[in-house]
Amino acid sequence: MHYLVTIGYDTETESGRLRQQKVKYVFETESVEEATIIAAKYMAGDTRTSELLSVVNMPIECVVSPLTHPEYYKGK
């Protein structure tokens, strides 16, 4: 399953004020719990202050990419 994970990173504006930048990631895991654990490990590898804001199931039928369907990406 695919989960849309939103992580908030604290950033500083030009005026020196803190602002939270929301960044969205797609995680391929078996459950919300697993997505949460992997997201926490991902955030731990970043030096910025971060917060896990949401984990939402994405009802995706198929992911089309060069890895899954290379025939669509071949040159003419």
N, C-alpha and C positions, 0 to 999 in steps of 0.2 A: 504494500500500500504506500501511497505517497501522502506526505503531510507537509502543509505549508507552515513553516516556523517563522515567527516574527521575533527578532531580537532587537532590543534598544541599546544603542551605544551612546554613552555620554560624550559629547563633543563641545568644544568651546567656540563661541561666536567671536567675530572680530572685536566686539565690545568687551569680551572677557566673560560673558555670561555662559552658564552651562545650558546645553540644549540636548535633547535626546533625539538621535537619528534612528529611525526605524528601518531595518533592513530585513527583507524577506528571503528565505531559503527554502528549498524543497529537499526533504529527507525521504529516502526510501527505506522504510522499516516495517516491522510486523504489527506494531501497536503504538498508541499514543505514549505509553510509558517508555518504550524503547526510543522513540523520537526525542522525548524529553531528556533521557540519559545521554544520548549521542549529542544533542544540542549543548548540554552542559559541558561535555568533554570538549566540544568545538570551541565554546566560549572560553574555557580554561586556557586554551592555547593562544589567546589574544591578550595583549597587554592593556587594552582599553577596558574601562569599566563598562559592564554590560548587564542586561537583565532580560530574561526570557519572558516575552510578553504574551505569546499565544502559540498554540499548536492546534491546527485544524486539519481534519481529514480532507483530502482532495480526491473526489470521485473521478479518477482518470482511467479511461479505458485502455489507452496504449500510449507509450512514449515513442515518438518517431525521432530517431537520431541516427547519425552515421554508424553507431554501434549496433543499434537494433534493426535498422533497415538500410544497409549500405547501398542497396540497388537504387534508391531514390537520390543518392548523392553522387553517383558516378557521373563523370563528364560525358558530354554528348559526342 
